[in-house]
Every structure is written in C-alpha cells, then in structure tokens.
C-alpha cells in the first residue's frame, strides 16, 4: 500500500521503541528474560505491525494490523507501569515514556480511523 517509513505514526512508534530499549538497558540482569524482554518485544511490535500492515493489499487488512499494533501499545502501557512499580523506572522516566506512548496511541487511533474510512 505505502512506504511505512513515511508514516508519522510509524516514526513516532519507532522513536518510542528506541527509548524503551535505552531505558531497559539499565534493568537488572535477572530481568533479561522477564520484564525487559516483554517490554522490548511489545514496544517493537507496535512499529513492526504498522510496517507489516502497510505492505498488505487492502485497507481492511492494513486496519487489522493497526489494531494489533494498538493491542501491543496497551501491553507496553502495562509493562511500563510494572517496571515503575518494581522500581526499575523512576516516576519521571515512567511519566515521559507514558506521555510518548499515549501520543503514539492517539496518532494510531486517528490513522486507523482514516484507513478504515478508505475501505
């Protein structure tokens, strides 16, 4: 359908993923296969599903992948909260990541609605 790298929502989601990777680098080694892995995986799933959906042949298929991306964003939200409550993220860092995640989610909702309107 289109080049995902030109989508503002993909750029925002990619930037969030990079921030998550940077912040989780300082998590305890004991969490390598726990919350670190889960948070990174769910964060990377958001832009990955936008990219995968953009390669589909119909708007309906694209919208389905955007829905999956939104589900991953909700998973990121929980893992950020868990990381804060475990003391792995400071309240300030958590708040900054949460703001970026909510802005990404808002953009994703708006974009999904536009894609659905074309199907």
N, CA and C atoms as an extended XYZ file, in Angstrom:
357
Properties=species:S:1:pos:R:3:atomname:S:1:resname:S:1:resid:I:1 pbc="F F F"
N         0.817       -1.188        0.000 N   UNK     1
C         0.000        0.000        0.000 CA  UNK     1
C         0.871        1.265        0.000 C   UNK     1
N         1.786        1.391        0.989 N   UNK     2
C         2.610        2.591        1.052 CA  UNK     2
C         3.883        2.324        1.843 C   UNK     2
N         4.822        3.229        1.752 N   UNK     3
C         6.090        3.092        2.457 CA  UNK     3
C         5.887        3.473        3.919 C   UNK     3
N         5.987        2.504        4.805 N   UNK     4
C         5.734        2.748        6.221 CA  UNK     4
C         6.674        3.788        6.815 C   UNK     4
N         7.877        3.922        6.272 N   UNK     5
C         8.853        4.879        6.819 CA  UNK     5
C         8.411        6.322        6.643 C   UNK     5
N         7.437        6.541        5.786 N   UNK     6
C         6.924        7.896        5.561 CA  UNK     6
C         5.715        8.217        6.453 C   UNK     6
N         5.287        7.255        7.235 N   UNK     7
C         4.130        7.459        8.105 CA  UNK     7
C         4.579        8.069        9.438 C   UNK     7
N         3.975        9.189        9.801 N   UNK     8
C         4.341        9.845       11.059 CA  UNK     8
C         4.094        8.939       12.264 C   UNK     8
N         3.027        8.164       12.231 N   UNK     9
C         2.729        7.275       13.350 CA  UNK     9
C         3.804        6.193       13.484 C   UNK     9
N         4.321        5.705       12.365 N   UNK    10
C         5.407        4.725       12.435 CA  UNK    10
C         6.660        5.374       13.016 C   UNK    10
N         6.995        6.586       12.566 N   UNK    11
C         8.170        7.289       13.093 CA  UNK    11
C         8.068        7.459       14.601 C   UNK    11
N         6.897        7.853       15.055 N   UNK    12
C         6.678        8.061       16.499 CA  UNK    12
C         6.824        6.745       17.263 C   UNK    12
N         6.232        5.681       16.734 N   UNK    13
C         6.320        4.366       17.390 CA  UNK    13
C         7.758        3.849       17.400 C   UNK    13
N         8.473        4.076       16.327 N   UNK    14
C         9.878        3.661       16.253 CA  UNK    14
C        10.713        4.419       17.287 C   UNK    14
N        10.486        5.715       17.391 N   UNK    15
C        11.217        6.522       18.367 CA  UNK    15
C        10.933        6.038       19.794 C   UNK    15
N         9.676        5.713       20.076 N   UNK    16
C         9.315        5.181       21.388 CA  UNK    16
C        10.047        3.865       21.654 C   UNK    16
N        10.109        3.010       20.660 N   UNK    17
C        10.804        1.731       20.813 CA  UNK    17
C        12.278        1.944       21.144 C   UNK    17
N        12.912        2.889       20.464 N   UNK    18
C        14.313        3.189       20.758 CA  UNK    18
C        14.477        3.680       22.199 C   UNK    18
N        13.550        4.507       22.659 N   UNK    19
C        13.608        4.995       24.037 CA  UNK    19
C        13.444        3.843       25.031 C   UNK    19
N        12.540        2.930       24.740 N   UNK    20
C        12.333        1.772       25.612 CA  UNK    20
C        13.606        0.935       25.683 C   UNK    20
N        14.242        0.706       24.551 N   UNK    21
C        15.488       -0.066       24.550 CA  UNK    21
C        16.559        0.621       25.402 C   UNK    21
N        16.674        1.946       25.256 N   UNK    22
C        17.673        2.676       26.054 CA  UNK    22
C        17.386        2.558       27.543 C   UNK    22
N        16.151        2.746       27.930 N   UNK    23
C        15.797        2.721       29.353 CA  UNK    23
C        15.910        1.323       29.954 C   UNK    23
N        15.577        0.300       29.192 N   UNK    24
C        15.630       -1.057       29.741 CA  UNK    24
C        17.054       -1.605       29.801 C   UNK    24
N        17.988       -0.927       29.174 N   UNK    25
C        19.391       -1.372       29.247 CA  UNK    25
C        19.893       -1.371       30.688 C   UNK    25
N        19.304       -0.552       31.539 N   UNK    26
C        19.715       -0.483       32.934 CA  UNK    26
C        18.908       -1.369       33.868 C   UNK    26
N        17.994       -2.157       33.337 N   UNK    27
C        17.201       -3.053       34.180 CA  UNK    27
C        18.105       -4.161       34.729 C   UNK    27
N        17.718       -4.778       35.839 N   UNK    28
C        18.538       -5.858       36.424 CA  UNK    28
C        18.741       -7.018       35.445 C   UNK    28
N        19.894       -7.613       35.517 N   UNK    29
C        20.219       -8.770       34.672 CA  UNK    29
C        19.223       -9.918       34.892 C   UNK    29
N        18.710      -10.027       36.101 N   UNK    30
C        17.746      -11.095       36.392 CA  UNK    30
C        16.445      -10.941       35.613 C   UNK    30
N        16.216       -9.743       35.060 N   UNK    31
C        15.003       -9.492       34.284 CA  UNK    31
C        15.214       -9.627       32.782 C   UNK    31
N        16.397      -10.085       32.377 N   UNK    32
C        16.704      -10.197       30.942 CA  UNK    32
C        15.603      -10.938       30.182 C   UNK    32
N        15.112      -12.030       30.749 N   UNK    33
C        14.086      -12.829       30.074 CA  UNK    33
C        12.694      -12.567       30.639 C   UNK    33
N        12.599      -11.586       31.526 N   UNK    34
C        11.322      -11.216       32.124 CA  UNK    34
C        10.806       -9.920       31.550 C   UNK    34
N        10.672       -8.938       32.422 N   UNK    35
C        10.059       -7.675       32.024 CA  UNK    35
C        10.862       -6.941       30.945 C   UNK    35
N        12.184       -7.066       30.964 N   UNK    36
C        12.995       -6.404       29.923 CA  UNK    36
C        12.601       -6.920       28.544 C   UNK    36
N        12.583       -8.223       28.414 N   UNK    37
C        12.243       -8.845       27.133 CA  UNK    37
C        10.806       -8.534       26.727 C   UNK    37
N         9.877       -8.616       27.673 N   UNK    38
C         8.472       -8.379       27.362 CA  UNK    38
C         8.224       -6.932       26.942 C   UNK    38
N         8.857       -6.004       27.646 N   UNK    39
C         8.667       -4.584       27.318 CA  UNK    39
C         9.264       -4.258       25.961 C   UNK    39
N        10.448       -4.754       25.693 N   UNK    40
C        11.081       -4.502       24.394 CA  UNK    40
C        10.287       -5.135       23.261 C   UNK    40
N         9.843       -6.362       23.470 N   UNK    41
C         9.092       -7.073       22.437 CA  UNK    41
C         7.790       -6.364       22.121 C   UNK    41
N         7.056       -5.958       23.156 N   UNK    42
C         5.772       -5.301       22.898 CA  UNK    42
C         5.973       -3.920       22.277 C   UNK    42
N         7.015       -3.204       22.699 N   UNK    43
C         7.288       -1.891       22.102 CA  UNK    43
C         7.635       -2.034       20.624 C   UNK    43
N         8.491       -2.986       20.293 N   UNK    44
C         8.898       -3.188       18.902 CA  UNK    44
C         7.740       -3.700       18.050 C   UNK    44
N         6.779       -4.341       18.669 N   UNK    45
C         5.632       -4.867       17.939 CA  UNK    45
C         4.756       -3.757       17.361 C   UNK    45
N         4.746       -2.599       17.998 N   UNK    46
C         3.899       -1.506       17.507 CA  UNK    46
C         4.357       -1.055       16.114 C   UNK    46
N         5.605       -0.580       15.954 N   UNK    47
C         6.009       -0.164       14.604 CA  UNK    47
C         6.124       -1.342       13.633 C   UNK    47
N         6.436       -2.536       14.146 N   UNK    48
C         6.539       -3.697       13.258 CA  UNK    48
C         5.190       -4.028       12.629 C   UNK    48
N         4.116       -3.943       13.394 N   UNK    49
C         2.785       -4.226       12.840 CA  UNK    49
C         2.315       -3.125       11.898 C   UNK    49
N         2.714       -1.885       12.175 N   UNK    50
C         2.400       -0.808       11.228 CA  UNK    50
C         3.108       -1.092        9.904 C   UNK    50
N         4.378       -1.476        9.993 N   UNK    51
C         5.154       -1.781        8.783 CA  UNK    51
C         4.553       -2.956        8.030 C   UNK    51
N         4.237       -4.034        8.748 N   UNK    52
C         3.686       -5.212        8.088 CA  UNK    52
C         2.340       -4.904        7.432 C   UNK    52
N         1.493       -4.176        8.138 N   UNK    53
C         0.188       -3.834        7.589 CA  UNK    53
C         0.271       -2.963        6.355 C   UNK    53
N         1.289       -2.088        6.325 N   UNK    54
C         1.413       -1.187        5.167 CA  UNK    54
C         1.729       -1.952        3.883 C   UNK    54
N         2.198       -3.160        4.021 N   UNK    55
C         2.504       -3.979        2.848 CA  UNK    55
C         1.338       -4.822        2.369 C   UNK    55
N         0.237       -4.756        3.062 N   UNK    56
C        -0.946       -5.535        2.671 CA  UNK    56
C        -1.664       -4.858        1.515 C   UNK    56
N        -2.434       -5.637        0.806 N   UNK    57
C        -3.033       -5.125       -0.431 CA  UNK    57
C        -4.339       -4.376       -0.232 C   UNK    57
N        -4.970       -4.512        0.923 N   UNK    58
C        -6.238       -3.817        1.125 CA  UNK    58
C        -6.195       -2.963        2.389 C   UNK    58
N        -7.020       -1.945        2.409 N   UNK    59
C        -7.129       -1.079        3.582 CA  UNK    59
C        -7.661       -1.868        4.776 C   UNK    59
N        -8.552       -2.801        4.507 N   UNK    60
C        -9.104       -3.620        5.592 CA  UNK    60
C        -8.009       -4.432        6.272 C   UNK    60
N        -7.123       -5.035        5.492 N   UNK    61
C        -6.001       -5.785        6.074 CA  UNK    61
C        -5.072       -4.859        6.847 C   UNK    61
N        -4.806       -3.691        6.287 N   UNK    62
C        -3.944       -2.723        6.950 CA  UNK    62
C        -4.544       -2.346        8.304 C   UNK    62
N        -5.834       -2.070        8.336 N   UNK    63
C        -6.510       -1.687        9.576 CA  UNK    63
C        -6.411       -2.801       10.624 C   UNK    63
N        -6.472       -4.039       10.180 N   UNK    64
C        -6.350       -5.171       11.113 CA  UNK    64
C        -4.977       -5.155       11.788 C   UNK    64
N        -3.918       -4.883       11.031 N   UNK    65
C        -2.580       -4.814       11.614 CA  UNK    65
C        -2.425       -3.589       12.518 C   UNK    65
N        -3.114       -2.520       12.188 N   UNK    66
C        -3.092       -1.346       13.057 CA  UNK    66
C        -3.783       -1.648       14.387 C   UNK    66
N        -4.834       -2.459       14.346 N   UNK    67
C        -5.488       -2.902       15.583 CA  UNK    67
C        -4.533       -3.735       16.437 C   UNK    67
N        -3.772       -4.593       15.790 N   UNK    68
C        -2.795       -5.407       16.511 CA  UNK    68
C        -1.734       -4.507       17.133 C   UNK    68
N        -1.300       -3.491       16.393 N   UNK    69
C        -0.333       -2.531       16.921 CA  UNK    69
C        -0.889       -1.839       18.165 C   UNK    69
N        -2.170       -1.496       18.156 N   UNK    70
C        -2.778       -0.849       19.314 CA  UNK    70
C        -2.805       -1.805       20.507 C   UNK    70
N        -3.072       -3.055       20.267 N   UNK    71
C        -3.024       -4.036       21.349 CA  UNK    71
C        -1.633       -4.113       21.960 C   UNK    71
N        -0.623       -4.061       21.123 N   UNK    72
C         0.758       -4.063       21.618 CA  UNK    72
C         1.053       -2.799       22.415 C   UNK    72
N         0.491       -1.673       21.993 N   UNK    73
C         0.680       -0.419       22.732 CA  UNK    73
C         0.086       -0.538       24.136 C   UNK    73
N        -1.051       -1.180       24.255 N   UNK    74
C        -1.658       -1.393       25.580 CA  UNK    74
C        -0.770       -2.302       26.434 C   UNK    74
N        -0.153       -3.269       25.809 N   UNK    75
C         0.778       -4.146       26.528 CA  UNK    75
C         1.987       -3.348       27.014 C   UNK    75
N         2.506       -2.467       26.182 N   UNK    76
C         3.619       -1.591       26.583 CA  UNK    76
C         3.206       -0.779       27.806 C   UNK    76
N         1.995       -0.234       27.775 N   UNK    77
C         1.498        0.574       28.886 CA  UNK    77
C         1.583       -0.206       30.195 C   UNK    77
N         1.116       -1.455       30.176 N   UNK    78
C         1.180       -2.264       31.395 CA  UNK    78
C         2.616       -2.533       31.819 C   UNK    78
N         3.475       -2.900       30.888 N   UNK    79
C         4.862       -3.222       31.248 CA  UNK    79
C         5.615       -1.998       31.769 C   UNK    79
N         5.266       -0.820       31.272 N   UNK    80
C         5.863        0.404       31.829 CA  UNK    80
C         5.419        0.600       33.272 C   UNK    80
N         4.138        0.385       33.522 N   UNK    81
C         3.610        0.500       34.884 CA  UNK    81
C         4.275       -0.511       35.815 C   UNK    81
N         4.387       -1.740       35.369 N   UNK    82
C         5.048       -2.779       36.161 CA  UNK    82
C         6.496       -2.403       36.450 C   UNK    82
N         7.190       -1.911       35.436 N   UNK    83
C         8.591       -1.521       35.607 CA  UNK    83
C         8.733       -0.394       36.625 C   UNK    83
N         7.810        0.548       36.587 N   UNK    84
C         7.832        1.632       37.578 CA  UNK    84
C         7.577        1.088       38.982 C   UNK    84
N         6.576        0.235       39.094 N   UNK    85
C         6.216       -0.287       40.409 CA  UNK    85
C         7.290       -1.210       40.986 C   UNK    85
N         8.068       -1.834       40.130 N   UNK    86
C         9.187       -2.667       40.593 CA  UNK    86
C        10.427       -1.827       40.911 C   UNK    86
N        10.366       -0.544       40.588 N   UNK    87
C        11.485        0.346       40.867 CA  UNK    87
C        12.546        0.357       39.779 C   UNK    87
N        12.234       -0.182       38.620 N   UNK    88
C        13.194       -0.211       37.507 CA  UNK    88
C        13.178        1.089       36.712 C   UNK    88
N        12.048        1.790       36.756 N   UNK    89
C        11.927        3.100       36.114 CA  UNK    89
C        11.609        4.128       37.199 C   UNK    89
N        12.238        5.268       37.120 N   UNK    90
C        11.880        6.340       38.039 CA  UNK    90
C        10.496        6.859       37.656 C   UNK    90
N         9.794        7.480       38.590 N   UNK    91
C         8.491        8.054       38.234 CA  UNK    91
C         8.592        9.060       37.083 C   UNK    91
N         9.674        9.817       37.032 N   UNK    92
C         9.853       10.797       35.964 CA  UNK    92
C        10.055       10.130       34.605 C   UNK    92
N        10.885        9.111       34.582 N   UNK    93
C        11.121        8.382       33.323 CA  UNK    93
C         9.845        7.681       32.876 C   UNK    93
N         9.146        7.076       33.832 N   UNK    94
C         7.884        6.419       33.507 CA  UNK    94
C         6.904        7.424       32.902 C   UNK    94
N         6.797        8.599       33.525 N   UNK    95
C         5.862        9.618       33.036 CA  UNK    95
C         6.212       10.053       31.617 C   UNK    95
N         7.495       10.208       31.339 N   UNK    96
C         7.918       10.626       29.994 CA  UNK    96
C         7.592        9.554       28.962 C   UNK    96
N         7.884        8.303       29.284 N   UNK    97
C         7.585        7.210       28.362 CA  UNK    97
C         6.075        7.057       28.175 C   UNK    97
N         5.349        7.209       29.261 N   UNK    98
C         3.893        7.092       29.187 CA  UNK    98
C         3.293        8.204       28.318 C   UNK    98
N         3.797        9.421       28.446 N   UNK    99
C         3.327       10.526       27.588 CA  UNK    99
C         3.562       10.201       26.116 C   UNK    99
N         4.773        9.719       25.808 N   UNK   100
C         5.077        9.374       24.418 CA  UNK   100
C         4.202        8.229       23.922 C   UNK   100
N         3.979        7.243       24.784 N   UNK   101
C         3.122        6.121       24.404 CA  UNK   101
C         1.700        6.586       24.145 C   UNK   101
N         1.175        7.448       24.993 N   UNK   102
C        -0.197        7.910       24.802 CA  UNK   102
C        -0.337        8.765       23.544 C   UNK   102
N         0.682        9.554       23.236 N   UNK   103
C         0.653       10.323       21.989 CA  UNK   103
C         0.715        9.379       20.782 C   UNK   103
N         1.549        8.367       20.865 N   UNK   104
C         1.634        7.364       19.793 CA  UNK   104
C         0.293        6.671       19.621 C   UNK   104
N        -0.333        6.292       20.721 N   UNK   105
C        -1.637        5.612       20.672 CA  UNK   105
C        -2.710        6.511       20.068 C   UNK   105
N        -2.682        7.796       20.427 N   UNK   106
C        -3.643        8.743       19.874 CA  UNK   106
C        -3.481        8.834       18.351 C   UNK   106
N        -2.219        8.942       17.915 N   UNK   107
C        -1.947        9.014       16.478 CA  UNK   107
C        -2.374        7.727       15.782 C   UNK   107
N        -2.144        6.595       16.425 N   UNK   108
C        -2.504        5.302       15.847 CA  UNK   108
C        -4.017        5.179       15.703 C   UNK   108
N        -4.754        5.637       16.684 N   UNK   109
C        -6.220        5.608       16.610 CA  UNK   109
C        -6.712        6.460       15.450 C   UNK   109
N        -6.182        7.656       15.343 N   UNK   110
C        -6.577        8.566       14.269 CA  UNK   110
C        -6.248        7.969       12.900 C   UNK   110
N        -5.047        7.411       12.771 N   UNK   111
C        -4.639        6.829       11.494 CA  UNK   111
C        -5.492        5.614       11.147 C   UNK   111
N        -5.790        4.789       12.139 N   UNK   112
C        -6.642        3.613       11.904 CA  UNK   112
C        -8.010        4.039       11.395 C   UNK   112
N        -8.561        5.080       11.977 N   UNK   113
C        -9.863        5.582       11.527 CA  UNK   113
C        -9.807        6.051       10.085 C   UNK   113
N        -8.714        6.719        9.701 N   UNK   114
C        -8.550        7.169        8.310 CA  UNK   114
C        -8.449        5.983        7.354 C   UNK   114
N        -7.673        4.983        7.753 N   UNK   115
C        -7.516        3.797        6.893 CA  UNK   115
C        -8.858        3.089        6.740 C   UNK   115
N        -9.593        2.954        7.834 N   UNK   116
C       -10.902        2.295        7.770 CA  UNK   116
C       -11.875        3.066        6.881 C   UNK   116
N       -11.774        4.370        6.858 N   UNK   117
C       -12.678        5.192        6.047 CA  UNK   117
C       -12.452        4.968        4.560 C   UNK   117
N       -11.261        4.473        4.201 N   UNK   118
C       -10.977        4.239        2.785 CA  UNK   118
C       -11.352        2.828        2.332 C   UNK   118
N       -11.739        1.980        3.295 N   UNK   119
C       -12.042        0.591        2.891 CA  UNK   119
C       -13.498        0.391        2.559 C   UNK   119
